[in-house]
Amino acid sequence: MYDCERIGRRNTVSKGNNIYVTRPFLPPLEELIPSLDRIWHSRDLTNGGVFHQKFEDALACYLGVPYVSLFANATLALVTALQCLRVSGEVITTPYSFVATAHSLLWNGIEPVFVDIDPKTLALDVSQVEAAIGPRTTAIMPVHVYGRPADVEGIKRVADKYGLKVIYDAAHAFGARYRDQSLTAYGDLSVLSFHATKVFNTFEGGAIVCGDAKTKRRVDFLKNFGFADEVSVVAAGINGKMNEFQAALGLVQLKHINECIAKRASIASRYDEVFSKTKGVAVLEMPEDYLPNFSYYPIFVGKKYPIGRDVLYARLQEAGIFGRRYFYPLISDFPMYRDRPSAAKELLPVAQRVANAVICLPIYPELTDEDQQRVIDVVLEGS
Ligand SMILES: *Cc1c(COP(=O)(O)O)cnc(C)c1O
């Protein structure tokens, strides 16, 4: 027999004074209770209930986009987005992202073709995209890295010229705006993540943003096994639905998101103040016409930083500070990708350089001034 109490204790690791790259924001529990009460009484747990409907509408309104379709997570949403647009053959994508971007292609039997990134946007270098287009290319899958805009106009120009679809991995981009609209408004489809580590969370969750009702209908079929009604299955769909608990939480989280982003902004500005003057450390410049969500705070440790990136990373950990090297290693260096011709290191020099320099420092609404100072002190000590 298992000693459950002992197992429970063993799994409760003390986190002490550790500082992590993020700490998920949660609303006061009281704010969620009335919704939970309603779910418990109605027994409507999933399959597009009241909260699902309300949360889709509230998100479309908050983001200022025509249609939102909720998902259990962003990876399923990416897989479904590719199905929705019947993408096949080859897709041009970035090596500088979380593995789910390229994995969603492999899960659809699509060949990823990696193209290097632009040192300013850290997203696809549009000037290199055209050369990577072949007879089997059907789409481009760029990423809005750290919630900052990819070259959306440049990508649209190339996509239109060659008749390619554009699906943005906008997992980082919740609440970020570019040229007066949500970043999720760009591309044929755009995919958000509400994972615990993201700016806006529903524990796990995601969404596809689209511009027309017909596409939204197809996405909705596809995320529910392809059911159009009780007896008609119109496509080989998957189960990607968001449940009522996640949707109810999302509605409450939405009330706090602006305040969360504002707190992140003040933390980012304190880091900016220090690190813009730190030798060997580079920080990102703000693009024009851009309203950030401050989802990450990356620093790029260069040759002039005496101890180098990896020693700094280790020193931070010794001090109980757990930054993350988003994104290192590159997707193209993982075993299931590295043998492809487009994954060759010498073809991706900017992505390699950035991946070898980056550390994302802790940033989250509840990060205290004292804890932020601990992070700053360790970075300055090594400079
Ligand atoms: C988090 C993330 C994903 C995956 O999101 P999930 O909701 O965890 O499936 C995909 N792409 C990028 C760039 C991410 O950061």
The ligand as a Tripos MOL2 file, in Angstrom:
@<TRIPOS>MOLECULE
LIG
   15    15     1     0     0
SMALL
NO_CHARGES

@<TRIPOS>ATOM
      1 C1          4.3430   28.4410  -24.7140 C.3       1 LIG1
      2 C2          4.5710   28.4080  -26.1790 C.ar      1 LIG1
      3 C3          3.8850   27.5010  -27.0120 C.ar      1 LIG1
      4 C4          3.0360   26.3970  -26.4840 C.3       1 LIG1
      5 O1          1.9760   26.8190  -25.7120 O.3       1 LIG1
      6 P1          1.1390   25.7770  -24.8510 P.3       1 LIG1
      7 O2         -0.0990   26.5350  -24.4910 O.co2     1 LIG1
      8 O3          1.9850   25.4380  -23.6650 O.co2     1 LIG1
      9 O4          0.8550   24.5730  -25.6810 O.co2     1 LIG1
     10 C5          4.0690   27.6130  -28.3710 C.ar      1 LIG1
     11 N1          4.9020   28.5220  -28.9060 N.ar      1 LIG1
     12 C6          5.5910   29.3870  -28.1410 C.ar      1 LIG1
     13 C7          6.4690   30.4080  -28.8010 C.3       1 LIG1
     14 C8          5.4720   29.3430  -26.7490 C.ar      1 LIG1
     15 O5          6.2000   30.1710  -25.9910 O.3       1 LIG1
@<TRIPOS>BOND
     1     1     2 1
     2     2     3 ar
     3     2    14 ar
     4     3     4 1
     5     3    10 ar
     6     4     5 1
     7     5     6 1
     8     6     7 2
     9     6     8 1
    10     6     9 1
    11    10    11 ar
    12    11    12 ar
    13    12    13 1
    14    12    14 ar
    15    14    15 1
@<TRIPOS>SUBSTRUCTURE
     1 LIG1         1 GROUP 0 **** ****
